[in-house]
Amino acid sequence: MLSSWLIWTFLAHNREVKKVAFVKDDAAQRYLLITCSHDSVKVWTLSPGADDTVSLSEENEIKGWRNGVQDFDVTADGKIAAIVSVDSTLHQITLPADDHSVASREVFDTGFMEIWFLCIVPNQSEYISTRYSGSLIALDMTGKVTKTAPFNGVKQISALACVCIVHISPDGKSVAVANNEGIVTIVDSANLASKFYFEAHALKVRAINFSPDSKHVLTGSDDKTVKLYEILGSKAQHVSTFCGHRNYITAVQFDRSYDGQRFASCSNDSSVIIWNAQSTQPLYMFQNLHEGVVTSVSFSFDNQFLASVGEDRTICISRVDDGTRQVVGKDSELTQDNEPQAQEYSNNIYDSEEIHGYSATLFDSHYSTGPQEEEEDELLVRARRDLEAASDDEKIS
């Protein structure tokens, strides 16, 4: 495991913190931290100090919504943040370019219970969301619906993730849509048409994240596992399954390196795990990092720090690198000491024409985190039954 340790924790909000994100302020040549809670959005300045310490100072706080937050996203440069409150109101926040300006907030009434999830397309000109009446929609920065497309089972959607793959894939942009039944659909954001889907898990997918080169996607599920898939044009290929959490997965995120070899996951079990994509063994595990559910994680732009937030209202900053991880470039690698053995890809292929079953031995290699309980919990039993049934169906066919 890599050398990593918790170095700072801070009570940040008065209510549960839903999301955290590092952003890069190019104009001021600095990195900021954005946190979103049910009570407010806060902007923080993170300053590394001597002896592996950091200071975190609050720069701005934005309030204005009466109901809790359902979803949140922010642009990479930190200029625009957006919130969908529980009553489906869209709050668009324009963050100030300096410490002396005041953030502005616009409110768009989309209709009661009409939108639920939200992601900002990386070109910053539109949002992708879900409409409970049965469609995916795109909204511009004035709250106007610009595109709509029917989507089966929209009320079963459990997570959205946007990715800009211009310069990498010929189709330009993609959106990943996950649902309560473990299905992930890849959607073309240009017209919101579904390109293909695959069965990522047997249970609900709560977390999803694209790799920096947009060639892979991570999924986190109620089955307590994280899975890595390679996106191959019109299909997805399973690469690896990562077992280490003792409860459902709440968030996953790749670090900033182009090679897509390191990522973090967090869970309802109060832990955060750092992984390498080529190994199923954790690089580092933070046990009981928060009191209760860990809701979100984010890597700093230099890959040296990982921020996590949770229902305990705190921000935890952990050092997760000593500067050896390259930030950009296809040739980025881990140092020799931390590089695990490569794992061969799975032979299972998933596409829109045929959805295969899973190996019944999936949970046999569950990573040991200490003394195991004698009996499996309900979720694991249900997942095992689903896997065995799917395997039997595949043998019969």
N, C-alpha and C positions, 0 to 999 in steps of 0.2 A: 504493500500500500504506500501511496505517496505521503510525504510529510505535509500535514495539514492540520490546522487547529483553529478553534474559535478564538477570535481576538476582540470582538466587541459586540455588545448587545444594548439595545436602547428601547425604552417604552415610547412608541412613536405616535399612537393614536388612542382615542378613547373607546373605539370599537374594533371589531375584527378587521385585520388588514387583508384585503382580497388579492391584490396584485402588487408586484414590485418590478421595476425595470430600470436598468442603466440606460442613459441617453447621452449622446455626444453633442455638446454645444460647440460647433465649429467656430462661430463668431468670437466667442470668448476663450476658445482653446482650453476647454475644461470638460470634465465628465460630471454628470449630475445623476442623482437617484430619485426616481419618482415612485411614490407609494400611493395606493388607492385603498381607502377604507370606506365603510358604510357612512362615516361622518364627514370625510373630506378627502381631497387630494393634496399631498404635500410634495414640495420640491426640496431636495437636500443636496448639499455639497459634501462630497467625500474627499478627505485629504489624508493620504498616507503619511505617517510620521516615523520617527526613529524607533528602533527596538520593536518592530513589527506591531505598531499601533496605528490606529486611524482615528481621525476626528470626523464627526458628522454634525453639520450645522443646518438647521432649518432655514430655508430662504423664503419660502412662500407657502401659503395654505389657501386652498380654494374650497368654498362651501356653497351650498345652495339647493341641495336635493333633500326632500323630506323623507323619501323612502330609501330603503337599502339599495346597495349596488348589486346588479345581476352580472354585469360584465364590464370590462375596461380594456382599453388599448391606447397606446401612445406611439407616435412616430419616432424613428431612430434618432432624429435630431432634437426631440423634445419640444417641438414647436406646437404640435397639436395633440391634445389628449381627448378621449371620448369615453363617456359613461352611459351605459343603459341601466336605468334604475328599475326597481322591481315593478313599477307601474308602466314600463315600456317607454318612458320618456328618454329621449336622446339629449344628453348634455355635451356640447362641444366646447372645449376649453382651449383658448389660445394663450399659451404660456409666454411670459415676457422674455425679451431678449437680454435684459439686464436686471440687476438687483433692485433698480429704482422704479421700474414700471409695474403696473398692476395687471394681473391676468384678467382676461375677459371671458365671459361665459354666455353661450347662446343655447337656448332651449328649443327643441323641436318636438312637438306633440305628434307622435306617429299613430296614435290610437291606442286605447286601453288594451294591454296584453298583446299587442301586435308584434313587436320585436322583442327578442330575448337574448340572443348572442350577437357579438359584434367583433369584426376585425378590420383594421385599416389597411387598405391596399398600399403597398410600399411606395407607389408614386404620389401618395398623399392627396389624391384628388377625389377619392370616394371611399365609402364604407361598404362592406358586405355584411348582410344580416339575414335573419330568418323571420318570416312572417307566419304567424300562427294560422292564418287562413289557408296555408298550404303552399308556400313558395319561398325561394331565395330571392333577395332583393339587393340592389345596389342603390346607395344614396349618395348624392353629392354633398359638398360642404355647406349647402344651404338647407339640408334636410329633405330635399326633393328626391323622390324615387325616380331613378333614371333607367333602371333595368329590372325586369322581373322574370322569373322562370319557375314553372311548377316543380315541386320536389316532393316525392312520395315520403310519407312518414315524417313530415317536418316537426311534428310535436315530439318525436323521439330523439331529436338532435340533442347531443350532449356536449359538443365542443366544436369550435371553428378555428382554423389557422390559415392565414394568408401567406403567400410567398411570391416574390417577384423573381422569375427565372429568365428574364431577358438576358441575352448574351450566353445562356446556357442551354435552354431548350427552345426549339423553334416556335412553340405555341405561346411563349411570352409569359403568361401568369397562370397560377393555379391556386385553388383553395381546397383545403382538406376539410371534409365535414364528417364528424363522427357521431354515432348514435348510441342509444341505450342497449342495443342488442349486439354491440361489438363490431358493427359494420363501419368501414371508412369509405367515403366516396370522394374521388378527386374530380373537382369541378373547374371548368375553364372560366376564369373571372371576366373574360371579354364578353361572354354571352350567358354566363351562369348555367351552361349546359353540362350535364354529367358526362365525364369522359370514361370512367370505369369505377368499379367498386371492388372491395375485397373484405373478407371476414378476418379482421385483425385479432379479435378476442372472442371468447364465448360469453363474456359479460360486458357490462357498460364500459365504454371508453370515456374517461373524464379529461384526459390530457393528450395533446398532440402537438408536434413541433417538427418543422422542416430543418434539415441540415443547411449550413451556410452555402453549400454548392447546389442545394435544391435537389440532390439526387437521392436522398434518403429521407425517411420520415420516422419519427418516434411516436409510439402510442403507449399510453398508460391506462390501466384498467382496474375495475373492481376485483379482478382475479389476482391482484397484488403483484402483477408482473408488468415489466416494460418490454416492448418488442420493437425491433428495428427492421424496417422494410426498405428495400431498394425500389425506386420508381423506374420502371422500364417501359417508357412509352405508354402503352395501353394496358399495362398490368403492373402488379406489385409482387416482388419476391421476398419471402421471409428470410432474414439474415440471422438474427439471434434473438433469444429470449433471456431476459435478465431477472433473476429472482433474488430478493434480498429484503423486501419490505414485508411487514406483518399485517398490513391493512391496505385499503385501496389507495391507488396512486392519484395524487391531486394535481401534479404538474411535472413536466419534463422540459429540459432545454439543453440544446447543444451549446458549447462554448463558442467563442468568436473565431476560432481558427478554421481556415477553409477546408482542412482535411476531414472535418467532421468526426474526429476520433474520440472526443471526450464529451460527456454530457452529465447532467445532474438530474436527479429525480427526488421528489418529496412525497410524503404520504400522510395519511390519517394517523399513522403510528408515531408521530412526533419526530421522525428521522429524515435526514437528507443523505443521499448516497451519491458519490462521484464515481462514474464508470468510464471505462474505455470501451469503445464500440467493438474492438476485436477480442474482448474477453468477457466472460460471463461472471467473473469475480470482481467485486467492488475494489476500486482504487482506495477509497476512503469512505467510512461511514460515520456520520454524526448521529449518535443515539440521543434521544430526548433533547434535541436542539431547542425545541419550543415546548411549551406546556399546551398540549392538545394538537390540533390539526395544523400541519404546515401547508399553507395554501399556494405559495408561489416562490420561484427561485429565479435569479438572473445573474449571469456572469458579467463582470466588468469588461470594458473594451480591451484592456491589456491582459485579460484572462487570469489575473492574479487574485482577484477577490470574487467571492460568491455571496450575494445577498439573499436572505430568505425572510419570509414574513409568515405570520400565522394568526390564528384566532386569539392568541394570547396578547395581541396588539403590539408586538415587538418587531424590530428589525434586528437580525443577526448578520454580522459581517464576518466571513471566514476567509483566511488566506488559503488558497488552493493551488498556488503555483509559485515558483521562485524566479520566474522570468524566462524559463526555458521554452515555454510554449509560444510558438510564433502566432501572431494575430491574423495575418493574411497570407495568402499564397498557397498554391497547390502542393508545394513541397514540404509543408509544415509537418513536423514529426514530434513525437514524444522523445525525451531523452532516453538513452539506452537503458538506464537503471529502471525507468518506469514503464518501458514498453513490454506489454504482455505478449504471449504467443498468439499468433493469428488463429482464428477459428474458421473452419470451412463453412460456406454458405449452405443453407438448407436446400433440399431438392424440391420443396413444395412451391408451386407457382400458383398465384391467384390472379384471376382476371374476371371481366364482366360476363363471360360466357359460362364459366364453371367455377364454383366455390368448393374447394376441397376441405376435408376434415383436418383435424389436428392429431398429432401423435399422442397416444394415451400415456406416454412416458414423460410428458411435458413437465409435470410437477415432481417427478422422481428425483430431479437434480436440484430441488429447491435449496437455495443457498442457506447454510446454517448460520444463524446469528446468535446462538446460545442454546440452552436447554429447550427442546421442542415439547409442545403439549402432546399428551397421549392421543387425544382425539382431534381430528381436523374440524375447523369451524365450518359454519354453514355455507359460506361462499365457496370455499375450496371444494367441499363435497359437491355442490351444484356444478362447479366448473369441471370437476373430474367426470361427472355423469355426462355432461354435454360433450366432452372430448371423447369419451368411450363410445357414446352413441354415434357421433360423427364418424369415428374410425370404423365402427361396425357397418354403417351405411355405405361407406366408401368401399369396403371389402365386398359387400354384396353386389354393388354396382360393377 
